[in-house]
Amino acid sequence: MQKTSPEIAELKRRIEENLKRKMKTPNDFIFLAGAIWNQSHLTISPTTLKRLWGYIDGADETRNSTLDILSRFLGYDNWDDFVKKTGMESNSDEVLSPHIKAKDLQVGDRVKVSWMPNRRCTFRYLGEEQFIVEEAENSKLKVGNTFYCSLFILGEPLYLTGLVQGKNPPVDFVVGNRDGLCELLPSATSCIHRGQH
């Protein structure tokens, strides 16, 4: 499963909600690994958790065994049970925070985002979940960079895959790793989903 998927974003959101803490520091990941062990006596390393949250670089894919452990931590039988019972399998609108899905955009639509401390970017949709950076302020992202993204969620980190910067090989990149997106604005023709309560 791609770690940038809406289902995994929702899993991580629920874990942070359950713990009443955001995964922002090495100690947070150690705390979560300890909480999982205390509850279920299942081992998951802080390094694996850091990769899943995008705190450190790692593989694009997350193993089902990792997702099973995290789903059990939330009281589900396994990952499939989590997906089924949270309704994410058929309808990713179950994401509760305001969000924009790439599949709802038209080619040429723009998405504006900002994150702490004072970073801002405007992305133009190229189709097939690909975007190009049109404006960039105080960011490592530069005008002309391209990347893939399926979902933008307000208050959550933004996971970019296949980021191309100049002649460098494509990389994965996390925007707003600490506090998530603090602003998410669609262009006039695209829409922002407010979530379902």
N, CA, C and O of each residue as an XYZ file, in Angstrom:
788
protein
N       0.841     -1.190      0.000
C       0.000      0.000      0.000
C       0.885      1.254      0.000
O       1.811      1.373      0.803
N       0.589      2.170     -0.900
C       1.351      3.431     -0.951
C       1.133      4.210      0.346
O      -0.004      4.405      0.776
N       2.230      4.656      0.966
C       2.088      5.343      2.248
C       1.436      6.720      2.104
O       1.094      7.352      3.103
N       1.266      7.183      0.867
C       0.599      8.471      0.642
C      -0.897      8.297      0.400
O      -1.591      9.269      0.101
N      -1.402      7.066      0.526
C      -2.811      6.819      0.217
C      -3.728      7.489      1.240
O      -3.320      7.696      2.383
N      -4.965      7.832      0.848
C      -5.932      8.427      1.786
C      -6.216      7.513      2.968
O      -6.431      7.988      4.083
N      -6.216      6.186      2.728
C      -6.502      5.248      3.815
C      -5.432      5.330      4.897
O      -5.742      5.330      6.088
N      -4.172      5.400      4.476
C      -3.089      5.474      5.464
C      -3.086      6.843      6.147
O      -2.787      6.937      7.337
N      -3.413      7.898      5.411
C      -3.519      9.229      6.035
C      -4.564      9.210      7.136
O      -4.365      9.807      8.194
N      -5.678      8.528      6.893
C      -6.731      8.436      7.901
C      -6.303      7.578      9.080
O      -6.615      7.907     10.224
N      -5.596      6.485      8.823
C      -5.075      5.638      9.897
C      -4.160      6.447     10.819
O      -4.280      6.374     12.042
N      -3.250      7.213     10.227
C      -2.316      8.013     11.018
C      -3.050      9.092     11.813
O      -2.719      9.356     12.969
N      -4.047      9.711     11.181
C      -4.825     10.745     11.877
C      -5.508     10.161     13.112
O      -5.520     10.776     14.178
N      -6.071      8.975     12.954
C      -6.790      8.344     14.071
C      -5.837      7.906     15.181
O      -6.177      7.972     16.363
N      -4.648      7.460     14.797
C      -3.658      7.080     15.816
C      -3.249      8.307     16.626
O      -3.189      8.248     17.854
N      -2.971      9.415     15.948
C      -2.598     10.647     16.659
C      -3.740     11.127     17.553
O      -3.512     11.608     18.663
N      -4.954     10.993     17.063
C      -6.131     11.379     17.856
C      -6.236     10.488     19.089
O      -6.521     10.970     20.186
N      -6.008      9.196     18.909
C      -6.071      8.231     20.001
C      -5.011      8.532     21.064
O      -5.279      8.453     22.263
N      -3.807      8.878     20.605
C      -2.691      9.171     21.522
C      -2.769     10.580     22.101
O      -2.119     10.897     23.098
N      -3.587     11.428     21.448
C      -3.663     12.855     21.804
C      -2.296     13.528     21.676
O      -1.915     14.367     22.492
N      -1.572     13.136     20.630
C      -0.300     13.804     20.329
C       0.040     13.600     18.865
O      -0.256     12.556     18.285
N       0.664     14.606     18.277
C       1.123     14.541     16.890
C       2.490     13.867     16.856
O       3.288     14.001     17.784
N       2.742     13.145     15.777
C       4.037     12.492     15.602
C       5.016     13.487     14.983
O       5.106     13.613     13.761
N       5.749     14.192     15.849
C       6.621     15.279     15.376
C       8.087     15.102     15.733
O       8.957     15.664     15.068
N       8.373     14.327     16.774
C       9.752     14.203     17.254
C      10.113     12.721     17.388
O       9.227     11.868     17.426
N      11.424     12.413     17.459
C      11.821     11.011     17.675
C      11.151     10.394     18.902
O      10.773      9.222     18.879
N      11.003     11.175     19.969
C      10.367     10.653     21.182
C       8.913     10.259     20.962
O       8.418      9.335     21.607
N       8.219     10.957     20.051
C       6.827     10.610     19.761
C       6.742      9.213     19.159
O       5.835      8.448     19.487
N       7.681      8.879     18.283
C       7.665      7.558     17.643
C       8.058      6.463     18.622
O       7.541      5.348     18.554
N       8.975      6.779     19.533
C       9.336      5.829     20.592
C       8.128      5.602     21.500
O       7.852      4.473     21.908
N       7.415      6.679     21.813
C       6.219      6.590     22.652
C       5.163      5.698     22.003
O       4.571      4.844     22.662
N       4.931      5.904     20.697
C       3.926      5.111     19.986
C       4.323      3.633     19.940
O       3.490      2.758     20.179
N       5.587      3.358     19.634
C       6.053      1.962     19.600
C       5.844      1.304     20.967
O       5.446      0.142     21.047
N       6.113      2.053     22.037
C       5.914      1.532     23.395
C       4.441      1.297     23.705
O       4.084      0.301     24.334
N       3.586      2.219     23.261
C       2.145      2.088     23.506
C       1.597      0.851     22.789
O       0.752      0.139     23.330
N       2.085      0.599     21.563
C       1.644     -0.587     20.812
C       2.091     -1.856     21.533
O       1.321     -2.808     21.656
N       3.335     -1.867     22.008
C       3.836     -3.048     22.727
C       3.037     -3.284     24.005
O       2.659     -4.417     24.301
N       2.778     -2.221     24.763
C       2.040     -2.351     26.029
C       0.635     -2.891     25.814
O       0.119     -3.651     26.634
N       0.026     -2.496     24.715
C      -1.361     -2.896     24.468
C      -1.469     -4.295     23.868
O      -2.326     -5.084     24.267
N      -0.592     -4.597     22.907
C      -0.790     -5.831     22.134
C       0.391     -6.798     22.178
O       0.286     -7.915     21.672
N       1.512     -6.390     22.773
C       2.751     -7.167     22.769
C       3.214     -7.488     21.347
O       3.820     -8.528     21.092
N       2.910     -6.560     20.425
C       3.425     -6.648     19.061
C       4.522     -5.603     18.899
O       4.403     -4.482     19.394
N       5.585     -5.977     18.203
C       6.734     -5.094     18.055
C       6.689     -4.375     16.718
O       6.516     -4.986     15.663
N       6.849     -3.055     16.792
C       7.016     -2.255     15.583
C       8.076     -1.204     15.921
O       7.972     -0.528     16.944
N       9.066     -1.067     15.090
C      10.200     -0.206     15.452
C       9.862      1.269     15.232
O       9.109      1.609     14.319
N      10.423      2.144     16.073
C      10.246      3.582     15.858
C      10.700      4.011     14.457
O      10.139      4.944     13.882
N      11.713      3.331     13.910
C      12.201      3.677     12.565
C      11.134      3.389     11.512
O      10.933      4.188     10.598
N      10.456      2.260     11.634
C       9.357      1.935     10.712
C       8.273      2.987     10.795
O       7.741      3.418      9.772
N       7.943      3.403     12.004
C       6.911      4.427     12.200
C       7.353      5.765     11.600
O       6.550      6.472     10.991
N       8.616      6.104     11.773
C       9.130      7.357     11.201
C       9.013      7.359      9.684
O       8.672      8.376      9.080
N       9.301      6.197      9.065
C       9.184      6.101      7.604
C       7.735      6.279      7.172
O       7.451      6.981      6.202
N       6.829      5.647      7.888
C       5.411      5.721      7.526
C       4.896      7.151      7.619
O       4.115      7.591      6.776
N       5.332      7.869      8.641
C       4.886      9.263      8.825
C       5.657     10.245      7.944
O       5.335     11.432      7.906
N       6.679      9.749      7.233
C       7.458     10.628      6.385
C       8.471     11.459      7.155
O       9.006     12.439      6.637
N       8.734     11.056      8.414
C       9.704     11.787      9.228
C      11.122     11.545      8.709
O      11.983     12.422      8.775
N      11.343     10.332      8.190
C      12.608     10.016      7.520
C      12.273      9.382      6.171
O      11.154      8.913      5.962
N      13.233      9.370      5.266
C      13.011      8.781      3.954
C      12.901      7.265      4.070
O      13.505      6.640      4.941
N      12.121      6.702      3.176
C      11.977      5.254      3.150
C      11.226      4.837      1.912
O      10.971      5.647      1.021
N      10.874      3.575      1.859
C      10.160      3.040      0.706
C       8.790      3.694      0.557
O       8.177      4.119      1.537
N       8.318      3.765     -0.702
C       6.989      4.313     -0.973
C       5.892      3.426     -0.410
O       4.838      3.906      0.007
N       6.155      2.126     -0.405
C       5.141      1.155      0.009
C       5.291      0.833      1.496
O       6.395      0.814      2.039
N       4.156      0.582      2.132
C       4.150      0.144      3.525
C       3.633     -1.282      3.575
O       2.638     -1.607      2.928
N       4.307     -2.138      4.342
C       3.908     -3.543      4.416
C       2.558     -3.698      5.105
O       2.221     -2.947      6.020
N       1.797     -4.683      4.650
C       0.502     -4.959      5.270
C       0.662     -5.375      6.726
O      -0.203     -5.091      7.554
N       1.774     -6.052      7.042
C       1.993     -6.477      8.434
C       2.100     -5.263      9.358
O       1.616     -5.299     10.489
N       2.735     -4.186      8.877
C       2.821     -2.942      9.655
C       1.441     -2.332      9.825
O       1.080     -1.894     10.917
N       0.663     -2.303      8.740
C      -0.678     -1.717      8.800
C      -1.607     -2.554      9.671
O      -2.499     -2.017     10.328
N      -1.397     -3.880      9.676
C      -2.191     -4.751     10.555
C      -1.960     -4.401     12.020
O      -2.909     -4.292     12.796
N      -0.688     -4.224     12.396
C      -0.357     -3.907     13.791
C      -0.982     -2.574     14.203
O      -1.551     -2.459     15.289
N      -0.873     -1.574     13.335
C      -1.417     -0.254     13.664
C      -2.945     -0.292     13.718
O      -3.554      0.399     14.535
N      -3.559     -1.089     12.861
C      -5.020     -1.221     12.880
C      -5.476     -1.904     14.163
O      -6.477     -1.508     14.759
N      -4.739     -2.934     14.590
C      -5.085     -3.625     15.849
C      -4.951     -2.674     17.029
O      -5.737     -2.732     17.975
N      -3.957     -1.802     16.971
C      -3.770     -0.815     18.037
C      -5.021      0.056     18.200
O      -5.341      0.497     19.304
N      -5.721      0.295     17.091
C      -6.955      1.099     17.133
C      -8.205      0.257     17.407
O      -9.318      0.783     17.436
N      -8.014     -1.058     17.609
C      -9.149     -1.899     17.965
C      -9.777     -2.664     16.809
O     -10.836     -3.271     16.970
N      -9.136     -2.641     15.652
C      -9.645     -3.387     14.497
C      -8.946     -4.737     14.411
O      -7.878     -4.929     14.992
N      -9.552     -5.670     13.686
C      -8.962     -7.005     13.565
C      -7.652     -6.965     12.789
O      -6.685     -7.636     13.148
N      -7.632     -6.172     11.721
C      -6.454     -6.047     10.876
C      -6.665     -4.852      9.939
O      -7.650     -4.124     10.062
N      -5.734     -4.662      9.007
C      -5.806     -3.519      8.088
C      -7.074     -3.564      7.239
O      -7.748     -2.548      7.069
N      -7.401     -4.752      6.702
C      -8.605     -4.869      5.872
C      -9.856     -4.495      6.661
O     -10.771     -3.861      6.134
N      -9.884     -4.896      7.932
C     -11.028     -4.581      8.790
C     -11.125     -3.072      9.002
O     -12.219     -2.507      8.989
N      -9.970     -2.419      9.198
C      -9.960     -0.953      9.363
C     -10.524     -0.271      8.123
O     -11.387      0.601      8.225
N     -10.032     -0.673      6.948
C     -10.475     -0.055      5.692
C     -11.976     -0.251      5.508
O     -12.701      0.676      5.143
N     -12.421     -1.464      5.764
C     -13.839     -1.787      5.569
C     -14.734     -1.002      6.526
O     -15.734     -0.416      6.111
N     -14.368     -0.995      7.804
C     -15.243     -0.397      8.819
C     -15.199      1.127      8.830
O     -16.141      1.770      9.294
N     -14.125      1.704      8.330
C     -14.074      3.167      8.286
C     -14.623      3.690      6.973
O     -14.694      4.902      6.768
N     -15.014      2.786      6.076
C     -15.624      3.189      4.812
C     -14.646      3.744      3.802
O     -15.052      4.287      2.775
N     -13.347      3.612      4.084
C     -12.353      4.202      3.195
C     -12.249      3.405      1.895
O     -11.795      3.932      0.879
N     -12.666      2.137      1.922
C     -12.505      1.271      0.759
C     -13.256      1.825     -0.447
O     -12.746      1.810     -1.567
N     -14.477      2.314     -0.206
C     -15.296      2.761     -1.329
C     -15.464      4.272     -1.380
O     -15.883      4.817     -2.401
N     -15.140      4.957     -0.281
C     -15.443      6.386     -0.247
C     -14.433      7.122      0.623
O     -14.574      7.161      1.845
N     -13.416      7.704     -0.005
C     -12.391      8.381      0.778
C     -12.877      9.708      1.347
O     -12.108     10.409      2.006
N     -14.151     10.074      1.106
C     -14.701     11.278      1.726
C     -14.825     11.147      3.237
O     -15.146     12.121      3.919
N     -14.570      9.942      3.773
C     -14.626      9.764      5.216
C     -13.517     10.555      5.921
O     -13.552     10.713      7.141
N     -12.540     11.051      5.163
C     -11.554     11.952      5.750
C     -12.319     13.151      6.294
O     -13.051     13.809      5.554
N     -12.154     13.438      7.577
C     -13.012     14.425      8.227
C     -12.558     15.865      8.020
O     -13.376     16.785      8.044
N     -11.268     16.063      7.819
C     -10.772     17.431      7.641
C     -11.059     17.912      6.215
O     -11.211     17.095      5.307
N     -11.134     19.237      6.012
C     -11.274     19.751      4.638
C     -10.146     19.226      3.764
O      -8.987     19.212      4.182
N     -10.482     18.793      2.548
C      -9.476     18.200      1.683
C      -9.838     18.385      0.214
O     -10.983     18.668     -0.136
N      -8.825     18.218     -0.632
C      -8.998     18.279     -2.083
C      -8.441     16.994     -2.660
O      -7.313     16.610     -2.351
N      -9.231     16.319     -3.506
C      -8.789     15.093     -4.149
C      -8.386     15.405     -5.593
O      -9.109     16.090     -6.317
N      -7.238     14.899     -5.990
C      -6.753     15.157     -7.354
C      -7.757     14.678     -8.395
O      -7.908     15.304     -9.444
N      -8.443     13.573     -8.114
C      -9.366     13.016     -9.107
C     -10.545     13.949     -9.392
O     -11.219     13.796    -10.410
N     -10.799     14.917     -8.498
C     -11.893     15.872     -8.702
C     -11.454     17.125     -9.462
O     -12.285     17.969     -9.798
N     -10.158     17.249     -9.732
C      -9.633     18.460    -10.375
C      -9.690     18.339    -11.896
O      -9.702     17.241    -12.454
N      -9.723     19.485    -12.540
C      -9.607     19.567    -13.996
C      -8.173     19.988    -14.331
O      -7.534     20.706    -13.561
N      -7.678     19.539    -15.476
C      -6.347     19.978    -15.914
C      -6.327     21.507    -15.955
O      -7.224     22.131    -16.523
N      -5.313     22.095    -15.357
C      -5.205     23.552    -15.299
C      -5.670     24.140    -13.979
O      -5.352     25.290    -13.678
N      -6.421     23.373    -13.176
C      -6.840     23.857    -11.854
C      -5.611     24.097    -10.989
O      -4.571     23.463    -11.166
N      -5.754     25.023    -10.055
C      -4.645     25.341     -9.153
C      -5.034     25.063     -7.710
O      -6.192     25.212     -7.319
N      -4.042     24.656     -6.931
C      -4.216     24.426     -5.498
C      -3.151     25.245     -4.788
O      -1.959     25.111     -5.066
N      -3.596     26.102     -3.859
C      -2.651     26.901     -3.079
C      -2.544     26.303     -1.678
O      -3.550     25.967     -1.054
N      -1.320     26.178     -1.202
C      -1.097     25.642      0.145
C      -0.091     26.521      0.877
O       0.730     27.205      0.266
N      -0.180     26.483      2.193
C       0.859     27.115      3.006
C       1.080     26.261      4.240
O       0.187     25.533      4.674
N       2.289     26.357      4.808
C       2.627     25.615      6.002
C       3.651     26.408      6.780
O       4.281     27.326      6.254
N       3.810     26.044      8.035
C       4.692     26.790      8.932
C       6.155     26.609      8.526
O       6.515     25.570      7.972
N       7.014     27.623      8.798
C       6.644     28.892      9.439
C       6.023     29.910      8.473
O       5.105     30.631      8.864
N       6.494     29.987      7.240
C       5.942     30.988      6.309
C       6.126     30.517      4.869
O       6.522     31.286      3.994
N       5.830     29.237      4.641
C       6.020     28.647      3.318
C       4.704     28.682      2.540
O       3.639     28.414      3.097
N       4.785     29.016      1.245
C       3.593     29.053      0.393
C       3.930     28.545     -0.994
O       5.009     28.808     -1.525
N       2.983     27.808     -1.577
C       3.161     27.327     -2.941
C       1.823     27.286     -3.661
O       0.771     27.116     -3.044
N       1.882     27.442     -4.962
C       0.720     27.213     -5.824
C       1.092     26.122     -6.804
O       2.125     26.193     -7.470
N       0.233     25.101     -6.886
C       0.455     23.982     -7.793
C      -0.609     24.000     -8.891
O      -1.777     24.279     -8.621
N      -0.206     23.704    -10.128
C      -1.167     23.585    -11.241
C      -1.301     22.117    -11.616
O      -0.308     21.403    -11.754
N      -2.536     21.683    -11.777
C      -2.822     20.279    -12.065
C      -2.557     19.957    -13.534
O      -3.044     20.640    -14.434
N      -1.768     18.893    -13.757
C      -1.415     18.478    -15.108
C      -2.228     17.269    -15.569
O      -2.166     16.891    -16.739
N      -2.986     16.663    -14.659
C      -3.720     15.442    -14.977
C      -3.017     14.217    -14.429
O      -1.817     14.255    -14.158
N      -3.766     13.113    -14.263
C      -3.209     11.845    -13.788
C      -2.475     12.018    -12.449
O      -1.430     11.408    -12.222
N      -3.036     12.857    -11.567
C      -2.496     13.101    -10.215
C      -1.117     13.785    -10.230
O      -0.400     13.745     -9.230
N      -0.745     14.413    -11.356
C       0.538     15.108    -11.436
C       0.318     16.617    -11.368
O      -0.648     17.147    -11.918
N       1.235     17.291    -10.682
C       1.179     18.744    -10.512
C       2.521     19.356    -10.867
O       3.554     18.688    -10.847
N       2.484     20.652    -11.196
C       3.710     21.424    -11.393
C       3.656     22.633    -10.462
O       2.604     23.246    -10.281
N       4.808     22.964     -9.876
C       4.884     24.122     -8.974
C       4.901     25.391     -9.813
O       5.795     25.587    -10.636
N       3.900     26.261     -9.601
C       3.821     27.530    -10.341
C       4.377     28.694     -9.539
O       4.987     29.605    -10.099
N       4.165     28.666     -8.223
C       4.688     29.709     -7.338
C       5.249     29.030     -6.099
O       4.686     28.052     -5.607
N       6.358     29.553     -5.598
C       6.976     28.984     -4.398
C       7.618     30.103     -3.589
O       8.380     30.914     -4.116
N       7.298     30.130     -2.316
C       7.837     31.167     -1.432
C       8.409     30.514     -0.180
O       7.694     29.820      0.541
N       9.695     30.734      0.080
C      10.384     30.213      1.271
C      10.332     28.689      1.364
O      10.275     28.137      2.464
N      10.351     28.013      0.230
C      10.201     26.557      0.227
C      11.348     25.901     -0.527
O      11.980     26.520     -1.384
N      11.609     24.632     -0.195
C      12.580     23.853     -0.958
C      12.008     23.476     -2.323
O      12.756     23.145     -3.244
N      10.692     23.526     -2.451
C      10.069     23.327     -3.757
C      10.339     24.554     -4.619
O      10.303     25.679     -4.122
N      10.604     24.351     -5.883
C      10.923     25.450     -6.785
C       9.962     25.458     -7.967
O       9.412     24.423     -8.346
N       9.768     26.645     -8.545
C       8.923     26.776     -9.736
C       9.426     25.826    -10.819
O      10.621     25.784    -11.109
N       8.517     25.074    -11.407
C       8.886     24.119    -12.447
C       9.029     22.694    -11.962
O       9.023     21.766    -12.771
N       9.161     22.493    -10.635
C       9.206     21.131    -10.097
C       7.881     20.425    -10.390
O       6.826     21.058    -10.379
N       7.931     19.131    -10.650
C       6.706     18.346    -10.830
C       6.662     17.223     -9.799
O       7.699     16.780     -9.305
N       5.457     16.772     -9.481
C       5.282     15.699     -8.501
C       3.898     15.089     -8.675
O       3.056     15.611     -9.407
N       3.683     13.972     -7.986
C       2.383     13.307     -7.970
C       1.788     13.391     -6.567
O       2.500     13.264     -5.571
N       0.481     13.604     -6.501
C      -0.214     13.662     -5.216
C      -1.692     13.367     -5.466
O      -2.285     13.900     -6.403
N      -2.284     12.516     -4.624
C      -3.696     12.165     -4.819
C      -4.622     12.929     -3.890
O      -5.811     13.066     -4.178
N      -4.087     13.436     -2.763
C      -4.963     14.018     -1.752
C      -4.236     15.100     -0.955
O      -3.111     14.900     -0.498
N      -4.891     16.239     -0.797
C      -4.411     17.340      0.042
C      -5.365     17.439      1.233
O      -6.572     17.584      1.038
N      -4.849     17.363      2.462
C      -5.707     17.424      3.647
C      -5.241     18.563      4.544
O      -4.074     18.622      4.934
N      -6.163     19.468      4.869
C      -5.836     20.580      5.770
C      -5.459     20.031      7.140
O      -6.160     19.181      7.689
N      -4.344     20.523      7.692
C      -3.905     20.091      9.018
C      -3.045     18.846      9.011
O      -2.559     18.422     10.059
N      -2.845     18.241      7.817
C      -2.022     17.036      7.704
C      -0.809     17.327      6.820
O      -0.875     18.198      5.952
N       0.308     16.602      7.033
C       1.435     16.747      6.107
C       0.999     16.376      4.695
O       0.079     15.581      4.499
N       1.677     16.968      3.716
C       1.377     16.701      2.310
C       2.480     15.806      1.759
O       3.656     16.170      1.784
N       2.092     14.626      1.258
C       3.059     13.652      0.763
C       3.130     13.734     -0.754
O       2.147     13.476     -1.449
N       4.313     14.097     -1.261
C       4.542     14.206     -2.696
C       5.385     13.017     -3.136
O       6.390     12.694     -2.504
N       4.973     12.365     -4.226
C       5.771     11.267     -4.757
C       6.313     11.662     -6.126
O       5.717     12.466     -6.843
N       7.455     11.076     -6.469
C       8.049     11.333     -7.778
C       8.386     12.791     -8.011
O       8.253     13.287     -9.130
N       8.828     13.496     -6.954
C       9.192     14.909     -7.096
C      10.440     15.037     -7.961
O      11.486     14.470     -7.646
N      10.321     15.783     -9.050
C      11.451     16.004     -9.950
C      11.905     17.455     -9.813
O      11.135     18.388    -10.042
N      13.173     17.622     -9.435
C      13.784     18.943     -9.297
C      15.002     18.987    -10.198
O      16.039     18.397     -9.898
N      14.859     19.700    -11.314
C      15.973     19.797    -12.252
C      16.322     18.442    -12.831
O      15.447     17.694    -13.267
N      17.620     18.129    -12.831
C      18.074     16.866    -13.411
C      18.213     15.769    -12.366
O      18.686     14.675    -12.677
N      17.810     16.045    -11.143
C      17.916     15.050    -10.080
C      16.888     13.937    -10.288
O      15.827     14.179    -10.863
N      17.190     12.721     -9.826
C      16.203     11.635     -9.941
C      14.980     11.929     -9.056
O      15.094     12.646     -8.062
N      13.830     11.383     -9.412
C      12.613     11.620     -8.616
C      12.783     11.139     -7.173
O      13.405     10.108     -6.918
N      12.218     11.904     -6.238
C      12.269     11.546     -4.817
C      10.876     11.744     -4.212
O      10.014     12.399     -4.798
N      10.680     11.165     -3.033
C       9.476     11.447     -2.259
C       9.787     12.615     -1.329
O      10.927     12.786     -0.900
N       8.785     13.403     -1.024
C       9.002     14.643     -0.276
C       7.783     14.893      0.605
O       6.648     14.656      0.191
N       8.025     15.369      1.813
C       6.923     15.689      2.721
C       6.898     17.186      2.978
O       7.905     17.784      3.354
N       5.734     17.777      2.770
C       5.517     19.208      3.014
C       4.760     19.360      4.329
O       3.778     18.657      4.570
N       5.213     20.272      5.172
C       4.507     20.512      6.435
C       4.585     19.329      7.374
O       3.597     18.969      8.013
N       5.764     18.721      7.461
C       5.932     17.500      8.249
C       5.557     17.678      9.718
O       5.026     16.755     10.336
N       5.828     18.853     10.281
C       5.608     19.060     11.716
C       4.146     19.382     12.055
O       3.562     18.760     12.942
N       3.564     20.344     11.353
C       2.226     20.827     11.714
C       1.180     20.642     10.630
O       0.018     20.999     10.821
N       1.579     20.091      9.498
C       0.626     19.905      8.414
C       0.351     21.191      7.657
O       0.952     22.227      7.943
N      -0.553     21.126      6.697
C      -0.932     22.305      5.917
C      -1.790     23.223      6.771
O      -2.766     22.776      7.375
N      -1.435     24.508      6.828
C      -2.259     25.456      7.602
C      -3.201     26.234      6.693
O      -4.068     26.965      7.174
N      -3.035     26.080      5.377
C      -3.941     26.723      4.427
C      -4.062     25.826      3.203
O      -3.074     25.275      2.717
N      -5.296     25.689      2.713
C      -5.557     24.859      1.542
C      -6.662     25.534      0.747
O      -7.822     25.544      1.159
N      -6.288     26.102     -0.406
C      -7.253     26.859     -1.208
C      -7.314     26.325     -2.629
O      -6.290     26.246     -3.308
N      -8.501     25.960     -3.082
C      -8.648     25.521     -4.468
C      -8.848     26.711     -5.388
O      -9.196     27.803     -4.939
N      -8.623     26.492     -6.688
C      -8.968     27.539     -7.654
C     -10.478     27.544     -7.830
O     -11.168     26.659     -7.324
N     -10.982     28.516     -8.532
C     -12.427     28.712     -8.650
C     -13.149     27.493     -9.215
O     -14.296     27.224     -8.858
N     -12.475     26.756    -10.098
C     -13.152     25.632    -10.743
C     -13.063     24.326     -9.961
O     -13.802     23.383    -10.242
N     -12.172     24.267     -8.993
C     -12.067     23.045     -8.204
C     -12.787     23.230     -6.875
O     -13.198     24.338     -6.531
N     -12.936     22.143     -6.137
C     -13.709     22.234     -4.904
C     -12.950     21.643     -3.741
O     -12.086     20.782     -3.906
N     -13.288     22.122     -2.566
C     -12.700     21.590     -1.334
C     -13.783     20.832     -0.595
O     -14.888     21.338     -0.401
N     -13.461     19.622     -0.187
C     -14.415     18.801      0.540
C     -14.303     19.104      2.019
O     -13.202     19.182      2.565
N     -15.435     19.272      2.658
C     -15.441     19.611      4.085
C     -15.479     18.378      4.979
O     -15.406     18.490      6.203
N     -15.595     17.199      4.367
C     -15.653     15.986      5.161
C     -17.075     15.698      5.614
O     -17.968     16.535      5.486
N     -17.264     14.518      6.137
C     -18.577     14.100      6.637
C     -18.487     13.861      8.117
O     -17.530     13.255      8.599
N     -19.470     14.329      8.838
C     -19.462     14.144     10.290
C     -20.619     13.247     10.707
O     -20.788     12.968     11.894
